[in-house]
Amino acid sequence: MVLVMLTDWGGRFFGNVKTKTVYSVPYRGGPVLMDAHLDYLPSFITVARFETETIMYEFQRATMIHTPAMIVAPYNEGIVFLISPHLEEKNDDMVKEIRLV
């Protein structure tokens, strides 16, 4: 389990989920999302950030905290929504609220 916090934008994106609340969610090893800094890729918006991390190997330490846990980005005529943790494994308030979206 890791802790994630919705950004202000994330709260508006879901419309009914509290921001600045820390949620405990399952995490099974990836990915850690970051900006590729490539001109041909659109910028993304961070919906939620990791507040804690989990590591299997020492080289992973300090690579996860405050990185995006959920992002949205434009794609053709729509958007892509990416979620790193496995929310489908948890049945709590955040997951119930997100499933309503």
N, C-alpha and C positions, 0 to 999 in steps of 0.2 A: 504494500500500500504506500502511496505517496500523497502528499497534500497539494492541492491546486487551488488557486484563487481566480475568480473571474475578474477581468478588467472592467472598467466602466463601459467600454464598448461592448464587451461580452454581455453585460447585464441588459443593455439596450437591444442587442441581437436576439436574445432569448425572450426579452420582454417581461418575463415573470420570475426571473431568478435573481436573488440578492447578490449584489457585488460586494467586494471586500469581505466576503465570508469564505473561510477556508474549508474545503471539502476533502475528505479522505476517499481516494479512488484506487482501484486496482491498477497495477502497472506490471507489464510482462516483458519489459526489455526493449522498448523502442517505439518509434524513432525519437531522437532528440531533434527538434525542428529549429532551423536557423536560416537567416537570410543568406542566399547564395551569392548575392552581389553581382548578378549577371543581368546585363541590360535587356536581354530578350525574355526574362522572366518578370511577371508583374510582382509588385510589392504585395505582401500579405498584411493582414490586420490580426493582431494577437487577441484572441477571445479569452484565454485563460493562461496562467503561468504556473509552472511548478514552484512550490514553496519548499519542498524537500527533495531529496534524491534517494535513489537506491543504486547500489553498485555491486557488481560481481567481481570486478577487477580493479586494482588500485588506480590504473590509468584513467578510469572513468570518474574518479572523484572530482567534484567541483565543475562538472560539465553540464549539469542538469538544472541546478537551482536558478530560478528567475528566467529560464528559457520558456518559449511557448509550449503549452500543453495542448492547445487548440488554436487553430488559425482558420481564417477565411481569405480567399483570394479570387479575383475575377478569372473566369475562364470562358472564352468565346462570348456567348450572350448570357451566361449565368455566373454562378459562383461555385467554388469548391470549398467544402468544409472538411478539415482534417482534424482528427482527434488521436493523440498519441496514447493516452491511457485507455484501458478497456472498461468503459462505463457500462457495457452490457452485462458485466459480471456483478454489478453492485445494484442493490435495490434500496436506495435511500432518497432523501428529499431532492438532491441535485439531479439525480438520474431521472426521477419521476417528473420533475419539472421540465427537463430537457426533452424527454420523450413526448411531452405535450406539444412541443413546438412543431 
